[in-house]
Amino acid sequence: MKQLSQIAVFCGAAKGLRQEYSDGAKQLAQAFVARQTTLVYGGGKAGLYGELANYVLDAGGKVIGIIPQFLVDKERAHRGLTELHIVESMHARKDLIAKLVDGFIMLPGGVGTLEEFCEIFTWVQLGLQNKPCGILNIGNYFDTFLNFLDHMVAENFLSSAHRSMILVENSAEKLLNAMASFTGAPQARWVDATSTV
């Protein structure tokens, strides 16, 4: 198994309705600290991602935040992190996160969370990066999304090889083990009339 020294986590700027979302974030934070894995995230202090950062810090772990200036101006930045990088834009934030980390995890969140994860996964499909992408499916939150991915495969818009690369677990330990065992993406293919991406 590979040592994943820094992992990006995408999750909600809201906490969600259920306590189990916070409990799942705490479980992930504890697993990060036990493995000496640094959390890399969007650098905010609100919602589930703020809780996640605090859980890691409270347990003695390291947290790197990447936040665009306009969110700093709105007083959204978490000022107690191990490192805080302020960048010019959302695009610059995602680019720096992708360069710093060894893998990506999605926790419950909204449209922004989904957009960040899907963009990274698209980069895998196109061969722009080859790092594990995992979903911690707390409380089965992502079941509908996962069913939609299966529908994409059935309708020939997503290859089954790429679909199988999205690692999904309900346990933080199992997800991190799966990510550490990730062997890489299948060869990227250019899109044509008969292929899927």
Secondary structure, 3 states (H helix, E strand, C coil): CCCCCEEEEECCCCCCCCHHHHHHHHHHHHHHHHCCCEEEECCECCHHHHHHHHHHHHCCCCEEEEEEHHHHHCCCECCCCCEEEEECCHHHHHHHHHHHCCEEEECCCCHHHHHHHHHHHHHHHCCCCCCCEEEECHHHCCHHHHHHHHHHHHCCCCCHHHHCCEEEECCHHHHHHHHHCCCCCCCCCCCCCCCCC
